[in-house]
Amino acid sequence: IGIVMVTLGFAMIILPAPPYFEMFTIFHFTLNDGFTLMDLISLIIILTGIFVAIKSYFKFANQY
């Protein structure tokens, strides 16, 4: 599940976003580009996926 969440998060960053996510720009790098709400949601999904993967790895490793 963690690997799927990380893949989904990166796909959300790479693929074009719908206009209602694009209009909420949190930080502008240039006039036409910036850090959007969808980027923030994607990073949260990626970090959650990494956390789930690491936590499940250590839980699995402690069984043996």
PyMOL Python script that loads the backbone (N, CA, C, O; Angstrom):
from pymol import cmd

cmd.read_pdbstr("""\
ATOM      1  N   ILE A   1       0.835  -1.191   0.000  1.00  0.00           N
ATOM      2  CA  ILE A   1       0.000   0.000   0.000  1.00  0.00           C
ATOM      3  C   ILE A   1       0.876   1.251   0.000  1.00  0.00           C
ATOM      4  O   ILE A   1       0.552   2.243  -0.652  1.00  0.00           O
ATOM      5  N   GLY A   2       1.988   1.198   0.735  1.00  0.00           N
ATOM      6  CA  GLY A   2       2.884   2.350   0.775  1.00  0.00           C
ATOM      7  C   GLY A   2       3.496   2.661  -0.573  1.00  0.00           C
ATOM      8  O   GLY A   2       3.614   3.826  -0.952  1.00  0.00           O
ATOM      9  N   ILE A   3       3.890   1.620  -1.305  1.00  0.00           N
ATOM     10  CA  ILE A   3       4.478   1.827  -2.638  1.00  0.00           C
ATOM     11  C   ILE A   3       3.437   2.392  -3.599  1.00  0.00           C
ATOM     12  O   ILE A   3       3.757   3.244  -4.428  1.00  0.00           O
ATOM     13  N   VAL A   4       2.213   1.931  -3.496  1.00  0.00           N
ATOM     14  CA  VAL A   4       1.136   2.451  -4.348  1.00  0.00           C
ATOM     15  C   VAL A   4       0.867   3.918  -4.029  1.00  0.00           C
ATOM     16  O   VAL A   4       0.630   4.711  -4.941  1.00  0.00           O
ATOM     17  N   MET A   5       0.900   4.290  -2.753  1.00  0.00           N
ATOM     18  CA  MET A   5       0.678   5.681  -2.377  1.00  0.00           C
ATOM     19  C   MET A   5       1.795   6.588  -2.882  1.00  0.00           C
ATOM     20  O   MET A   5       1.533   7.702  -3.335  1.00  0.00           O
ATOM     21  N   VAL A   6       3.045   6.115  -2.807  1.00  0.00           N
ATOM     22  CA  VAL A   6       4.161   6.909  -3.318  1.00  0.00           C
ATOM     23  C   VAL A   6       4.025   7.092  -4.831  1.00  0.00           C
ATOM     24  O   VAL A   6       4.231   8.192  -5.344  1.00  0.00           O
ATOM     25  N   THR A   7       3.681   6.022  -5.542  1.00  0.00           N
ATOM     26  CA  THR A   7       3.493   6.103  -6.991  1.00  0.00           C
ATOM     27  C   THR A   7       2.347   7.046  -7.351  1.00  0.00           C
ATOM     28  O   THR A   7       2.460   7.832  -8.292  1.00  0.00           O
ATOM     29  N   LEU A   8       1.252   6.970  -6.611  1.00  0.00           N
ATOM     30  CA  LEU A   8       0.117   7.864  -6.851  1.00  0.00           C
ATOM     31  C   LEU A   8       0.489   9.317  -6.614  1.00  0.00           C
ATOM     32  O   LEU A   8       0.083  10.196  -7.374  1.00  0.00           O
ATOM     33  N   GLY A   9       1.257   9.575  -5.566  1.00  0.00           N
ATOM     34  CA  GLY A   9       1.680  10.945  -5.278  1.00  0.00           C
ATOM     35  C   GLY A   9       2.564  11.519  -6.370  1.00  0.00           C
ATOM     36  O   GLY A   9       2.388  12.669  -6.774  1.00  0.00           O
ATOM     37  N   PHE A  10       3.526  10.715  -6.857  1.00  0.00           N
ATOM     38  CA  PHE A  10       4.378  11.201  -7.948  1.00  0.00           C
ATOM     39  C   PHE A  10       3.579  11.388  -9.232  1.00  0.00           C
ATOM     40  O   PHE A  10       3.849  12.311 -10.001  1.00  0.00           O
ATOM     41  N   ALA A  11       2.597  10.519  -9.471  1.00  0.00           N
ATOM     42  CA  ALA A  11       1.759  10.666 -10.667  1.00  0.00           C
ATOM     43  C   ALA A  11       0.933  11.941 -10.592  1.00  0.00           C
ATOM     44  O   ALA A  11       0.718  12.600 -11.609  1.00  0.00           O
ATOM     45  N   MET A  12       0.468  12.295  -9.400  1.00  0.00           N
ATOM     46  CA  MET A  12      -0.295  13.531  -9.254  1.00  0.00           C
ATOM     47  C   MET A  12       0.562  14.761  -9.525  1.00  0.00           C
ATOM     48  O   MET A  12       0.058  15.767 -10.026  1.00  0.00           O
ATOM     49  N   ILE A  13       1.853  14.694  -9.201  1.00  0.00           N
ATOM     50  CA  ILE A  13       2.745  15.825  -9.466  1.00  0.00           C
ATOM     51  C   ILE A  13       3.042  15.920 -10.960  1.00  0.00           C
ATOM     52  O   ILE A  13       3.066  17.018 -11.516  1.00  0.00           O
ATOM     53  N   ILE A  14       3.270  14.779 -11.615  1.00  0.00           N
ATOM     54  CA  ILE A  14       3.690  14.773 -13.014  1.00  0.00           C
ATOM     55  C   ILE A  14       2.536  15.087 -13.960  1.00  0.00           C
ATOM     56  O   ILE A  14       2.705  15.855 -14.907  1.00  0.00           O
ATOM     57  N   LEU A  15       1.363  14.500 -13.714  1.00  0.00           N
ATOM     58  CA  LEU A  15       0.228  14.686 -14.614  1.00  0.00           C
ATOM     59  C   LEU A  15      -0.358  16.088 -14.473  1.00  0.00           C
ATOM     60  O   LEU A  15      -0.255  16.699 -13.409  1.00  0.00           O
ATOM     61  N   PRO A  16      -0.977  16.602 -15.545  1.00  0.00           N
ATOM     62  CA  PRO A  16      -1.578  17.938 -15.450  1.00  0.00           C
ATOM     63  C   PRO A  16      -2.750  17.963 -14.468  1.00  0.00           C
ATOM     64  O   PRO A  16      -3.511  17.001 -14.360  1.00  0.00           O
ATOM     65  N   ALA A  17      -2.876  19.066 -13.768  1.00  0.00           N
ATOM     66  CA  ALA A  17      -3.895  19.196 -12.734  1.00  0.00           C
ATOM     67  C   ALA A  17      -5.151  19.857 -13.289  1.00  0.00           C
ATOM     68  O   ALA A  17      -5.076  20.629 -14.245  1.00  0.00           O
ATOM     69  N   PRO A  18      -6.306  19.558 -12.696  1.00  0.00           N
ATOM     70  CA  PRO A  18      -7.528  20.255 -13.089  1.00  0.00           C
ATOM     71  C   PRO A  18      -7.446  21.741 -12.731  1.00  0.00           C
ATOM     72  O   PRO A  18      -6.690  22.121 -11.837  1.00  0.00           O
ATOM     73  N   PRO A  19      -8.209  22.572 -13.413  1.00  0.00           N
ATOM     74  CA  PRO A  19      -8.103  24.025 -13.184  1.00  0.00           C
ATOM     75  C   PRO A  19      -8.470  24.461 -11.764  1.00  0.00           C
ATOM     76  O   PRO A  19      -7.927  25.453 -11.279  1.00  0.00           O
ATOM     77  N   TYR A  20      -9.373  23.753 -11.088  1.00  0.00           N
ATOM     78  CA  TYR A  20      -9.748  24.200  -9.749  1.00  0.00           C
ATOM     79  C   TYR A  20      -8.655  23.935  -8.720  1.00  0.00           C
ATOM     80  O   TYR A  20      -8.686  24.541  -7.649  1.00  0.00           O
ATOM     81  N   PHE A  21      -7.690  23.058  -8.995  1.00  0.00           N
ATOM     82  CA  PHE A  21      -6.516  22.920  -8.138  1.00  0.00           C
ATOM     83  C   PHE A  21      -5.417  23.903  -8.541  1.00  0.00           C
ATOM     84  O   PHE A  21      -4.652  24.368  -7.696  1.00  0.00           O
ATOM     85  N   GLU A  22      -5.345  24.213  -9.819  1.00  0.00           N
ATOM     86  CA  GLU A  22      -4.283  25.087 -10.312  1.00  0.00           C
ATOM     87  C   GLU A  22      -4.468  26.531  -9.856  1.00  0.00           C
ATOM     88  O   GLU A  22      -3.486  27.266  -9.750  1.00  0.00           O
ATOM     89  N   MET A  23      -5.695  26.954  -9.586  1.00  0.00           N
ATOM     90  CA  MET A  23      -5.881  28.365  -9.238  1.00  0.00           C
ATOM     91  C   MET A  23      -5.475  28.666  -7.799  1.00  0.00           C
ATOM     92  O   MET A  23      -5.331  29.836  -7.446  1.00  0.00           O
ATOM     93  N   PHE A  24      -5.285  27.650  -6.958  1.00  0.00           N
ATOM     94  CA  PHE A  24      -4.808  27.870  -5.599  1.00  0.00           C
ATOM     95  C   PHE A  24      -3.303  27.704  -5.562  1.00  0.00           C
ATOM     96  O   PHE A  24      -2.804  26.635  -5.210  1.00  0.00           O
ATOM     97  N   THR A  25      -2.577  28.743  -5.920  1.00  0.00           N
ATOM     98  CA  THR A  25      -1.119  28.706  -5.891  1.00  0.00           C
ATOM     99  C   THR A  25      -0.650  29.247  -4.551  1.00  0.00           C
ATOM    100  O   THR A  25      -0.975  30.374  -4.176  1.00  0.00           O
ATOM    101  N   ILE A  26       0.113  28.439  -3.837  1.00  0.00           N
ATOM    102  CA  ILE A  26       0.571  28.809  -2.502  1.00  0.00           C
ATOM    103  C   ILE A  26       1.811  29.688  -2.576  1.00  0.00           C
ATOM    104  O   ILE A  26       1.912  30.679  -1.853  1.00  0.00           O
ATOM    105  N   PHE A  27       2.756  29.335  -3.445  1.00  0.00           N
ATOM    106  CA  PHE A  27       4.000  30.080  -3.574  1.00  0.00           C
ATOM    107  C   PHE A  27       4.328  30.219  -5.051  1.00  0.00           C
ATOM    108  O   PHE A  27       4.377  29.216  -5.765  1.00  0.00           O
ATOM    109  N   HIS A  28       4.553  31.435  -5.525  1.00  0.00           N
ATOM    110  CA  HIS A  28       4.869  31.690  -6.935  1.00  0.00           C
ATOM    111  C   HIS A  28       6.381  31.722  -7.140  1.00  0.00           C
ATOM    112  O   HIS A  28       7.092  32.480  -6.480  1.00  0.00           O
ATOM    113  N   PHE A  29       6.869  30.882  -8.074  1.00  0.00           N
ATOM    114  CA  PHE A  29       8.272  30.944  -8.472  1.00  0.00           C
ATOM    115  C   PHE A  29       8.451  32.016  -9.539  1.00  0.00           C
ATOM    116  O   PHE A  29       9.343  32.859  -9.440  1.00  0.00           O
ATOM    117  N   THR A  30       7.605  31.980 -10.553  1.00  0.00           N
ATOM    118  CA  THR A  30       7.558  33.005 -11.596  1.00  0.00           C
ATOM    119  C   THR A  30       6.100  33.431 -11.749  1.00  0.00           C
ATOM    120  O   THR A  30       5.249  33.009 -10.966  1.00  0.00           O
ATOM    121  N   LEU A  31       5.808  34.255 -12.741  1.00  0.00           N
ATOM    122  CA  LEU A  31       4.426  34.681 -12.959  1.00  0.00           C
ATOM    123  C   LEU A  31       3.529  33.523 -13.366  1.00  0.00           C
ATOM    124  O   LEU A  31       2.350  33.505 -13.014  1.00  0.00           O
ATOM    125  N   ASN A  32       4.072  32.548 -14.107  1.00  0.00           N
ATOM    126  CA  ASN A  32       3.259  31.451 -14.634  1.00  0.00           C
ATOM    127  C   ASN A  32       3.467  30.117 -13.915  1.00  0.00           C
ATOM    128  O   ASN A  32       2.829  29.128 -14.277  1.00  0.00           O
ATOM    129  N   ASP A  33       4.318  30.064 -12.935  1.00  0.00           N
ATOM    130  CA  ASP A  33       4.627  28.790 -12.295  1.00  0.00           C
ATOM    131  C   ASP A  33       4.739  28.984 -10.791  1.00  0.00           C
ATOM    132  O   ASP A  33       5.139  30.043 -10.308  1.00  0.00           O
ATOM    133  N   GLY A  34       4.370  27.922 -10.058  1.00  0.00           N
ATOM    134  CA  GLY A  34       4.465  28.013  -8.607  1.00  0.00           C
ATOM    135  C   GLY A  34       4.130  26.698  -7.936  1.00  0.00           C
ATOM    136  O   GLY A  34       3.939  25.680  -8.602  1.00  0.00           O
ATOM    137  N   PHE A  35       4.061  26.722  -6.621  1.00  0.00           N
ATOM    138  CA  PHE A  35       3.743  25.570  -5.788  1.00  0.00           C
ATOM    139  C   PHE A  35       2.247  25.612  -5.509  1.00  0.00           C
ATOM    140  O   PHE A  35       1.764  26.520  -4.833  1.00  0.00           O
ATOM    141  N   THR A  36       1.510  24.630  -6.029  1.00  0.00           N
ATOM    142  CA  THR A  36       0.053  24.662  -5.956  1.00  0.00           C
ATOM    143  C   THR A  36      -0.471  23.775  -4.827  1.00  0.00           C
ATOM    144  O   THR A  36       0.285  23.057  -4.173  1.00  0.00           O
ATOM    145  N   LEU A  37      -1.773  23.845  -4.621  1.00  0.00           N
ATOM    146  CA  LEU A  37      -2.440  23.027  -3.612  1.00  0.00           C
ATOM    147  C   LEU A  37      -2.304  21.552  -3.937  1.00  0.00           C
ATOM    148  O   LEU A  37      -2.152  20.731  -3.033  1.00  0.00           O
ATOM    149  N   MET A  38      -2.356  21.203  -5.226  1.00  0.00           N
ATOM    150  CA  MET A  38      -2.238  19.801  -5.611  1.00  0.00           C
ATOM    151  C   MET A  38      -0.828  19.268  -5.319  1.00  0.00           C
ATOM    152  O   MET A  38      -0.671  18.098  -4.972  1.00  0.00           O
ATOM    153  N   ASP A  39       0.183  20.109  -5.456  1.00  0.00           N
ATOM    154  CA  ASP A  39       1.546  19.703  -5.101  1.00  0.00           C
ATOM    155  C   ASP A  39       1.647  19.403  -3.608  1.00  0.00           C
ATOM    156  O   ASP A  39       2.296  18.436  -3.209  1.00  0.00           O
ATOM    157  N   LEU A  40       1.010  20.223  -2.789  1.00  0.00           N
ATOM    158  CA  LEU A  40       1.029  20.000  -1.350  1.00  0.00           C
ATOM    159  C   LEU A  40       0.320  18.696  -0.985  1.00  0.00           C
ATOM    160  O   LEU A  40       0.822  17.934  -0.158  1.00  0.00           O
ATOM    161  N   ILE A  41      -0.830  18.433  -1.585  1.00  0.00           N
ATOM    162  CA  ILE A  41      -1.558  17.190  -1.336  1.00  0.00           C
ATOM    163  C   ILE A  41      -0.731  15.992  -1.798  1.00  0.00           C
ATOM    164  O   ILE A  41      -0.699  14.961  -1.126  1.00  0.00           O
ATOM    165  N   SER A  42      -0.070  16.124  -2.932  1.00  0.00           N
ATOM    166  CA  SER A  42       0.768  15.037  -3.448  1.00  0.00           C
ATOM    167  C   SER A  42       1.932  14.730  -2.515  1.00  0.00           C
ATOM    168  O   SER A  42       2.252  13.564  -2.282  1.00  0.00           O
ATOM    169  N   LEU A  43       2.564  15.766  -1.982  1.00  0.00           N
ATOM    170  CA  LEU A  43       3.678  15.543  -1.058  1.00  0.00           C
ATOM    171  C   LEU A  43       3.213  14.885   0.235  1.00  0.00           C
ATOM    172  O   LEU A  43       3.934  14.068   0.809  1.00  0.00           O
ATOM    173  N   ILE A  44       2.016  15.233   0.697  1.00  0.00           N
ATOM    174  CA  ILE A  44       1.473  14.580   1.891  1.00  0.00           C
ATOM    175  C   ILE A  44       1.216  13.105   1.610  1.00  0.00           C
ATOM    176  O   ILE A  44       1.495  12.260   2.461  1.00  0.00           O
ATOM    177  N   ILE A  45       0.682  12.778   0.422  1.00  0.00           N
ATOM    178  CA  ILE A  45       0.440  11.378   0.052  1.00  0.00           C
ATOM    179  C   ILE A  45       1.752  10.614  -0.052  1.00  0.00           C
ATOM    180  O   ILE A  45       1.835   9.471   0.397  1.00  0.00           O
ATOM    181  N   ILE A  46       2.779  11.224  -0.638  1.00  0.00           N
ATOM    182  CA  ILE A  46       4.088  10.576  -0.769  1.00  0.00           C
ATOM    183  C   ILE A  46       4.694  10.306   0.602  1.00  0.00           C
ATOM    184  O   ILE A  46       5.180   9.203   0.853  1.00  0.00           O
ATOM    185  N   LEU A  47       4.674  11.294   1.490  1.00  0.00           N
ATOM    186  CA  LEU A  47       5.249  11.105   2.820  1.00  0.00           C
ATOM    187  C   LEU A  47       4.476  10.063   3.629  1.00  0.00           C
ATOM    188  O   LEU A  47       5.080   9.305   4.387  1.00  0.00           O
ATOM    189  N   THR A  48       3.155  10.015   3.479  1.00  0.00           N
ATOM    190  CA  THR A  48       2.367   8.994   4.154  1.00  0.00           C
ATOM    191  C   THR A  48       2.697   7.609   3.620  1.00  0.00           C
ATOM    192  O   THR A  48       2.776   6.653   4.391  1.00  0.00           O
ATOM    193  N   GLY A  49       2.891   7.488   2.302  1.00  0.00           N
ATOM    194  CA  GLY A  49       3.270   6.212   1.714  1.00  0.00           C
ATOM    195  C   GLY A  49       4.622   5.734   2.192  1.00  0.00           C
ATOM    196  O   GLY A  49       4.805   4.544   2.452  1.00  0.00           O
ATOM    197  N   ILE A  50       5.579   6.654   2.312  1.00  0.00           N
ATOM    198  CA  ILE A  50       6.902   6.291   2.817  1.00  0.00           C
ATOM    199  C   ILE A  50       6.799   5.842   4.276  1.00  0.00           C
ATOM    200  O   ILE A  50       7.434   4.866   4.675  1.00  0.00           O
ATOM    201  N   PHE A  51       6.000   6.554   5.065  1.00  0.00           N
ATOM    202  CA  PHE A  51       5.814   6.185   6.467  1.00  0.00           C
ATOM    203  C   PHE A  51       5.185   4.798   6.600  1.00  0.00           C
ATOM    204  O   PHE A  51       5.625   3.995   7.422  1.00  0.00           O
ATOM    205  N   VAL A  52       4.168   4.516   5.802  1.00  0.00           N
ATOM    206  CA  VAL A  52       3.494   3.210   5.854  1.00  0.00           C
ATOM    207  C   VAL A  52       4.453   2.095   5.431  1.00  0.00           C
ATOM    208  O   VAL A  52       4.471   1.031   6.049  1.00  0.00           O
ATOM    209  N   ALA A  53       5.246   2.329   4.391  1.00  0.00           N
ATOM    210  CA  ALA A  53       6.185   1.315   3.918  1.00  0.00           C
ATOM    211  C   ALA A  53       7.259   1.014   4.971  1.00  0.00           C
ATOM    212  O   ALA A  53       7.579  -0.149   5.214  1.00  0.00           O
ATOM    213  N   ILE A  54       7.809   2.052   5.590  1.00  0.00           N
ATOM    214  CA  ILE A  54       8.848   1.849   6.598  1.00  0.00           C
ATOM    215  C   ILE A  54       8.266   1.169   7.834  1.00  0.00           C
ATOM    216  O   ILE A  54       8.878   0.254   8.386  1.00  0.00           O
ATOM    217  N   LYS A  55       7.097   1.608   8.266  1.00  0.00           N
ATOM    218  CA  LYS A  55       6.478   1.023   9.456  1.00  0.00           C
ATOM    219  C   LYS A  55       6.124  -0.449   9.238  1.00  0.00           C
ATOM    220  O   LYS A  55       6.314  -1.271  10.135  1.00  0.00           O
ATOM    221  N   SER A  56       5.615  -0.784   8.061  1.00  0.00           N
ATOM    222  CA  SER A  56       5.279  -2.183   7.801  1.00  0.00           C
ATOM    223  C   SER A  56       6.532  -3.037   7.638  1.00  0.00           C
ATOM    224  O   SER A  56       6.523  -4.214   7.999  1.00  0.00           O
ATOM    225  N   TYR A  57       7.611  -2.463   7.099  1.00  0.00           N
ATOM    226  CA  TYR A  57       8.869  -3.209   6.987  1.00  0.00           C
ATOM    227  C   TYR A  57       9.402  -3.584   8.363  1.00  0.00           C
ATOM    228  O   TYR A  57       9.784  -4.733   8.585  1.00  0.00           O
ATOM    229  N   PHE A  58       9.433  -2.630   9.287  1.00  0.00           N
ATOM    230  CA  PHE A  58       9.942  -2.924  10.618  1.00  0.00           C
ATOM    231  C   PHE A  58       9.017  -3.847  11.397  1.00  0.00           C
ATOM    232  O   PHE A  58       9.480  -4.650  12.207  1.00  0.00           O
ATOM    233  N   LYS A  59       7.730  -3.741  11.161  1.00  0.00           N
ATOM    234  CA  LYS A  59       6.801  -4.671  11.823  1.00  0.00           C
ATOM    235  C   LYS A  59       7.010  -6.089  11.298  1.00  0.00           C
ATOM    236  O   LYS A  59       6.960  -7.047  12.069  1.00  0.00           O
ATOM    237  N   PHE A  60       7.246  -6.234   9.988  1.00  0.00           N
ATOM    238  CA  PHE A  60       7.511  -7.533   9.401  1.00  0.00           C
ATOM    239  C   PHE A  60       8.856  -8.083   9.851  1.00  0.00           C
ATOM    240  O   PHE A  60       8.981  -9.281  10.102  1.00  0.00           O
ATOM    241  N   ALA A  61       9.867  -7.220   9.958  1.00  0.00           N
ATOM    242  CA  ALA A  61      11.213  -7.667  10.337  1.00  0.00           C
ATOM    243  C   ALA A  61      11.257  -8.113  11.792  1.00  0.00           C
ATOM    244  O   ALA A  61      12.050  -8.989  12.136  1.00  0.00           O
ATOM    245  N   ASN A  62      10.435  -7.539  12.644  1.00  0.00           N
ATOM    246  CA  ASN A  62      10.454  -7.917  14.068  1.00  0.00           C
ATOM    247  C   ASN A  62       9.717  -9.219  14.337  1.00  0.00           C
ATOM    248  O   ASN A  62       9.802  -9.740  15.449  1.00  0.00           O
ATOM    249  N   GLN A  63       9.000  -9.760  13.368  1.00  0.00           N
ATOM    250  CA  GLN A  63       8.302 -11.028  13.572  1.00  0.00           C
ATOM    251  C   GLN A  63       9.271 -12.207  13.624  1.00  0.00           C
ATOM    252  O   GLN A  63       8.987 -13.217  14.267  1.00  0.00           O
ATOM    253  N   TYR A  64      10.402 -12.084  12.956  1.00  0.00           N
ATOM    254  CA  TYR A  64      11.320 -13.217  12.853  1.00  0.00           C
ATOM    255  C   TYR A  64      12.524 -13.053  13.718  1.00  0.00           C
ATOM    256  O   TYR A  64      13.391 -13.926  13.741  1.00  0.00           O
TER     257      TYR A  64
END
""", "prot")
cmd.dss("prot")
cmd.show_as("cartoon", "prot")
cmd.util.cbc("prot")
cmd.orient("prot")
